[in-house]
Amino acid sequence: MSGFYIEVNKADIAYVQKKFIGAEKKVPRVLRSAINQTATLTLRKIKAGRTAGYTMSASKFNKEIQTQRANLGHLDATIKSQGRPRTVKEFKYSKPKAGVKLDITKTGLKSLVNSAGAHAFIGPGGKISGLIAQREGKARLPVKVLHSNSVPMMVEKIYEGERGGQGNMQPFIEKTLHEKVMEQVEKFL
């Protein structure tokens, strides 16, 4: 399971408390609104990173990401993802006359050939029926089903800026949160 937190820094908290002297009950509401808006924008950016970086369907990706929003008693938001490694059948692939071509990270279709020269194929029946598999050597057996990264690993790569073309997201989150806190202060005053 992978996740990261969105919390307000101490300088912004002090600024909000200074602005709302005499109306302290509004401080948690301001912070909650700013945190939840930042969490929503971050989640949208992660989903855009999936679109730009991976060929996995959006519905399967989105099912494995949850957001725990901030509330008045718990002033931080969490974006969590969980799931198992995905079979490569869930990504973009094509089946030419020989073998299978696969594209996981939007870099173009590539043939899957291992060091023994065995091509990947779609399993005809049994336990590997319909899955993309590959022989481990020249012999007919053993055969292994091919897997890719799990959704938490993909989210982590998008967050760190390795995939999705957005760069590291931590500075974006800090900047957005600061802007949203200022926006909410103006709105509540």
Secondary structure as a PSIPRED ss2 file (coil, helix, strand):
# PSIPRED VFORMAT (PSIPRED V4.0)

   1 M C   1.000  0.000  0.000
   2 S E   0.000  0.000  1.000
   3 G E   0.000  0.000  1.000
   4 F E   0.000  0.000  1.000
   5 Y E   0.000  0.000  1.000
   6 I E   0.000  0.000  1.000
   7 E C   1.000  0.000  0.000
   8 V C   1.000  0.000  0.000
   9 N C   1.000  0.000  0.000
  10 K H   0.000  1.000  0.000
  11 A H   0.000  1.000  0.000
  12 D H   0.000  1.000  0.000
  13 I H   0.000  1.000  0.000
  14 A H   0.000  1.000  0.000
  15 Y H   0.000  1.000  0.000
  16 V H   0.000  1.000  0.000
  17 Q H   0.000  1.000  0.000
  18 K H   0.000  1.000  0.000
  19 K H   0.000  1.000  0.000
  20 F C   1.000  0.000  0.000
  21 I C   1.000  0.000  0.000
  22 G C   1.000  0.000  0.000
  23 A C   1.000  0.000  0.000
  24 E C   1.000  0.000  0.000
  25 K C   1.000  0.000  0.000
  26 K H   0.000  1.000  0.000
  27 V H   0.000  1.000  0.000
  28 P H   0.000  1.000  0.000
  29 R H   0.000  1.000  0.000
  30 V H   0.000  1.000  0.000
  31 L H   0.000  1.000  0.000
  32 R H   0.000  1.000  0.000
  33 S H   0.000  1.000  0.000
  34 A H   0.000  1.000  0.000
  35 I H   0.000  1.000  0.000
  36 N H   0.000  1.000  0.000
  37 Q H   0.000  1.000  0.000
  38 T H   0.000  1.000  0.000
  39 A H   0.000  1.000  0.000
  40 T H   0.000  1.000  0.000
  41 L H   0.000  1.000  0.000
  42 T H   0.000  1.000  0.000
  43 L H   0.000  1.000  0.000
  44 R H   0.000  1.000  0.000
  45 K H   0.000  1.000  0.000
  46 I H   0.000  1.000  0.000
  47 K H   0.000  1.000  0.000
  48 A H   0.000  1.000  0.000
  49 G H   0.000  1.000  0.000
  50 R H   0.000  1.000  0.000
  51 T H   0.000  1.000  0.000
  52 A H   0.000  1.000  0.000
  53 G H   0.000  1.000  0.000
  54 Y C   1.000  0.000  0.000
  55 T C   1.000  0.000  0.000
  56 M C   1.000  0.000  0.000
  57 S C   1.000  0.000  0.000
  58 A H   0.000  1.000  0.000
  59 S H   0.000  1.000  0.000
  60 K H   0.000  1.000  0.000
  61 F H   0.000  1.000  0.000
  62 N H   0.000  1.000  0.000
  63 K H   0.000  1.000  0.000
  64 E C   1.000  0.000  0.000
  65 I E   0.000  0.000  1.000
  66 Q E   0.000  0.000  1.000
  67 T E   0.000  0.000  1.000
  68 Q E   0.000  0.000  1.000
  69 R C   1.000  0.000  0.000
  70 A C   1.000  0.000  0.000
  71 N E   0.000  0.000  1.000
  72 L C   1.000  0.000  0.000
  73 G C   1.000  0.000  0.000
  74 H E   0.000  0.000  1.000
  75 L C   1.000  0.000  0.000
  76 D C   1.000  0.000  0.000
  77 A E   0.000  0.000  1.000
  78 T E   0.000  0.000  1.000
  79 I E   0.000  0.000  1.000
  80 K E   0.000  0.000  1.000
  81 S E   0.000  0.000  1.000
  82 Q C   1.000  0.000  0.000
  83 G C   1.000  0.000  0.000
  84 R C   1.000  0.000  0.000
  85 P E   0.000  0.000  1.000
  86 R E   0.000  0.000  1.000
  87 T E   0.000  0.000  1.000
  88 V H   0.000  1.000  0.000
  89 K H   0.000  1.000  0.000
  90 E H   0.000  1.000  0.000
  91 F C   1.000  0.000  0.000
  92 K E   0.000  0.000  1.000
  93 Y E   0.000  0.000  1.000
  94 S E   0.000  0.000  1.000
  95 K C   1.000  0.000  0.000
  96 P C   1.000  0.000  0.000
  97 K C   1.000  0.000  0.000
  98 A C   1.000  0.000  0.000
  99 G C   1.000  0.000  0.000
 100 V C   1.000  0.000  0.000
 101 K E   0.000  0.000  1.000
 102 L E   0.000  0.000  1.000
 103 D E   0.000  0.000  1.000
 104 I C   1.000  0.000  0.000
 105 T C   1.000  0.000  0.000
 106 K C   1.000  0.000  0.000
 107 T C   1.000  0.000  0.000
 108 G C   1.000  0.000  0.000
 109 L C   1.000  0.000  0.000
 110 K E   0.000  0.000  1.000
 111 S E   0.000  0.000  1.000
 112 L C   1.000  0.000  0.000
 113 V E   0.000  0.000  1.000
 114 N C   1.000  0.000  0.000
 115 S C   1.000  0.000  0.000
 116 A C   1.000  0.000  0.000
 117 G C   1.000  0.000  0.000
 118 A C   1.000  0.000  0.000
 119 H E   0.000  0.000  1.000
 120 A E   0.000  0.000  1.000
 121 F E   0.000  0.000  1.000
 122 I E   0.000  0.000  1.000
 123 G C   1.000  0.000  0.000
 124 P C   1.000  0.000  0.000
 125 G C   1.000  0.000  0.000
 126 G H   0.000  1.000  0.000
 127 K H   0.000  1.000  0.000
 128 I H   0.000  1.000  0.000
 129 S C   1.000  0.000  0.000
 130 G C   1.000  0.000  0.000
 131 L C   1.000  0.000  0.000
 132 I E   0.000  0.000  1.000
 133 A E   0.000  0.000  1.000
 134 Q E   0.000  0.000  1.000
 135 R E   0.000  0.000  1.000
 136 E C   1.000  0.000  0.000
 137 G C   1.000  0.000  0.000
 138 K C   1.000  0.000  0.000
 139 A C   1.000  0.000  0.000
 140 R C   1.000  0.000  0.000
 141 L C   1.000  0.000  0.000
 142 P C   1.000  0.000  0.000
 143 V E   0.000  0.000  1.000
 144 K E   0.000  0.000  1.000
 145 V E   0.000  0.000  1.000
 146 L C   1.000  0.000  0.000
 147 H E   0.000  0.000  1.000
 148 S E   0.000  0.000  1.000
 149 N E   0.000  0.000  1.000
 150 S E   0.000  0.000  1.000
 151 V H   0.000  1.000  0.000
 152 P H   0.000  1.000  0.000
 153 M H   0.000  1.000  0.000
 154 M H   0.000  1.000  0.000
 155 V H   0.000  1.000  0.000
 156 E H   0.000  1.000  0.000
 157 K H   0.000  1.000  0.000
 158 I H   0.000  1.000  0.000
 159 Y H   0.000  1.000  0.000
 160 E H   0.000  1.000  0.000
 161 G C   1.000  0.000  0.000
 162 E C   1.000  0.000  0.000
 163 R C   1.000  0.000  0.000
 164 G C   1.000  0.000  0.000
 165 G C   1.000  0.000  0.000
 166 Q C   1.000  0.000  0.000
 167 G C   1.000  0.000  0.000
 168 N C   1.000  0.000  0.000
 169 M C   1.000  0.000  0.000
 170 Q H   0.000  1.000  0.000
 171 P H   0.000  1.000  0.000
 172 F H   0.000  1.000  0.000
 173 I H   0.000  1.000  0.000
 174 E H   0.000  1.000  0.000
 175 K H   0.000  1.000  0.000
 176 T H   0.000  1.000  0.000
 177 L H   0.000  1.000  0.000
 178 H H   0.000  1.000  0.000
 179 E H   0.000  1.000  0.000
 180 K H   0.000  1.000  0.000
 181 V H   0.000  1.000  0.000
 182 M H   0.000  1.000  0.000
 183 E H   0.000  1.000  0.000
 184 Q H   0.000  1.000  0.000
 185 V H   0.000  1.000  0.000
 186 E H   0.000  1.000  0.000
 187 K H   0.000  1.000  0.000
 188 F H   0.000  1.000  0.000
 189 L C   1.000  0.000  0.000
